[in-house]
Amino acid sequence: MARRVGKALGLSSEESRLLMARARAELGNRNFAVKALAFAVATAPVVGRLLPRRVRQAAIRPLVYALIPGPAENLLYAGVTASSSASDDLPRPG
């Protein structure tokens, strides 16, 4: 599942696992499983041809919102790491 989520969101499997573990801890196993199942079905290749986009989005959004609920998760999704900073991108004097 981490690979599928990672591929859909453009994350590595490890990043997906981290986000999924945090979401599972917050939602509980059953609630997380329901959202993950809906996501898996809605992102299956054949479903894209069978269900309208609005229906697929309604199934995908709850898991995505659970995975990326706040600023820390948004930074992970954006690819910002603890070792990087905005000053890394500024030109050096001299």
SULLIN-V957508 format. One record per backbone hydrogen bond with DSSP energy under -1.0 kcal/mol. CO is the residue of the C=O (numbers start at 1). NH is the residue of the N-H. E is the energy in kcal/mol with one decimal. If there is no record, write none. Layout:
CO&NH&E, CO&NH&E
This chain:
1&5&-2.8, 2&6&-2.7, 3&7&-2.6, 4&8&-2.3, 5&9&-2.3, 6&10&-1.3, 6&11&-2.5, 12&16&-2.4, 13&17&-2.6, 14&18&-2.2, 15&19&-2.3, 16&20&-2.8, 17&21&-2.5, 18&22&-2.0, 19&23&-2.4, 20&24&-2.7, 21&25&-2.1, 22&26&-1.8, 23&27&-3.0, 24&28&-2.4, 28&32&-2.3, 29&33&-2.6, 30&34&-2.2, 31&35&-2.0, 32&36&-2.8, 33&37&-2.5, 34&38&-2.2, 35&39&-2.2, 36&40&-2.7, 37&41&-2.5, 38&42&-2.5, 39&43&-1.9, 41&44&-1.1, 44&48&-1.2, 47&51&-2.9, 52&56&-2.0, 53&57&-2.9, 54&58&-1.9, 55&59&-1.3, 56&60&-1.9, 57&61&-2.7, 60&64&-1.9, 61&65&-3.1, 62&66&-1.6, 63&67&-2.4, 64&68&-2.4, 70&74&-2.2, 71&75&-2.3, 72&76&-1.8, 73&77&-2.6, 74&78&-2.2, 75&80&-2.5, 76&79&-1.1, 81&84&-1.0, 85&88&-1.3, 86&89&-1.5
